[in-house]
Amino acid sequence: MYGNTIYIPTGAMYHRGIILVAYGIVKIIVYLSDNLYDLAFQYDLACGILLIVLGVIVLGCNLRIRSYLSSGLRLLILLDDVLKVQNSKDAKVFGLEIWK
């Protein structure tokens, strides 16, 4: 450990950055796919862009963000889950029984 920073090997940081960018691209592709009610993937564009930006930040500013990366990823996962719950509630309003 160096001060308040947790040591994460550089290779692992690049790996995480590439995964974030790839997952962001997948989210955008899913958003552009056809959907019956346009409910299931309505927030995937914003999440995909956020993931790509976060992945580029991880790849570019490797040394400066090591201490914040863990918290940022936790918040991103929480945001994605909250949006899925909101999609489920919206689908229930439309009468889709499988989303309850």
N, C-alpha and C positions, 0 to 999 in steps of 0.2 A: 504494500500500500504506500502511496505517496501522498501524504497529507490527508485530505478528505476525499481523495480520488481513489476509486476502486480500480485496480489494474486488470485490464482486459487485453489479451493479446491482439496485436494488430490484425492478424489473419482472421480472427473471430469477428472483429469489427467490420472488415470488408465483407465477410460472409453475411453478416446481418444486414448490411446496407444493400447488398445484391438481392437478398430475400425480400426486403421491404419494397424495393423497386419492382421486382417481379410480381409480388402480390398486389401492388397498386395497379399494375398493368392488367392483371387478371380481373380485378374489381371493375376497371373501366370497361373491359370487354364484356363482362357480365351485364353491366349497366346498359350497354348498347344492344344487347340481345332482346329478342321479342318476349313480351310478358303479357299475359291476359289482361290484368288490371293495372299494370305498371306500379304495383305496390311492393313486390318483394325486393326489388333492387333500386328503389328510388333514391337512396342515399349513397349508393355505391360509387357514383361519380365523385362526390366530395371526399369520401373515404379513400378512394383510389388516388386522387390528386394529393391528399394529405400523406398517404403512404409513400408516394413517389418523392415528394418533397423531403420527407423525413429520411428516406433512404439516401437521397443525394447529400443531405446534411451529414449523415453518418459517414458516407464515403469521403466527403470533402473536408470536414472539420473533425477528423478522427480524434485528435488528442484533446481538443477543448471540450468535447461533450461527453466524455466517458462517464462522468459522475451523474449526468442527467438522463442518460439513455434508458436505464432501467425504469425510472419513473415515467418517462415519456411513453415507453412501450406499454406499460400497465394502463395508462390513461387511454391510449389508443384502443386497446382491447376492450376496456370498459365502455368507451364510446360506441364501438361496433356492436357490442351486446345490447346496449340500451336502444340503439336504433333498430335492432332486430325485434326487440320487445314492442317498440312503437309500431313497426310494420305489422306485427301480429295483431295488435289491437285495431289498426286500420283495416286489416283484412277481415276481421270479425264484423266490423261495421258493414262491409260489403257483402256479408253473408257467406264467406268462405269457411266451411266447417272444419277443414283440415288444419287451419291456422290457430285454432283455439288453444 
